[in-house]
């Protein structure tokens, strides 16, 4: 079966826009063959806030055109063991009743076992690099954390709150540049041309480059500081949103 047919066969329902459904006949044929993938391993019928966040991720990635696969593996519950009590009027069950082979129930459980996911520890998320190398996602299971993670790991542009496409590209250029002052000047010029609605975020990109030019560990330190502030219960919701946008901008420098 061709790769395009496999992808078509794995497509989920319209409710799961942008998400592929994998099983043990399709996962290995699709991931690890040149396109990175972010895969959820979860119970067969997912629900709740984490499920909503993952569906939002799939939708945003699908709409962005980023070269990234978002997929899910549904793991069925093991069947109940066969009844082995007494039959009606104390009779023994019929001899022809067959035992259920527990190893024959393989609906996603073999994938969960392969990637170290316990059946009582759903959901878990795995990132597959373009070469098939697997990483465990250990962050918070919400939309922005998912987006930030896949952008960093896959090196794709999706766009998080606070991030600006041109400035994101300059941040990537700055992170790998030997002549950081040259990139900083380009960023200053680009920020000066931004519309008013984006000006604050453009200034923060420039601020990060300025600070990072003097301190090579600034992005790491500032990321840790803002995450700590976000977890502080005394910080207002508005400030936490601002810190979230700044964390998104800092992730552009990864």
Helices and strands as residue ranges (DSSP letters): H 3-10, G 14-16, E 19-22, H 27-30, E 37-43, H 49-64, E 69-75, G 88-90, G 102-104, H 109-114, E 124-128, E 134-136, H 143-154, H 165-176, H 180-192, H 196-214, H 218-230, H 237-251
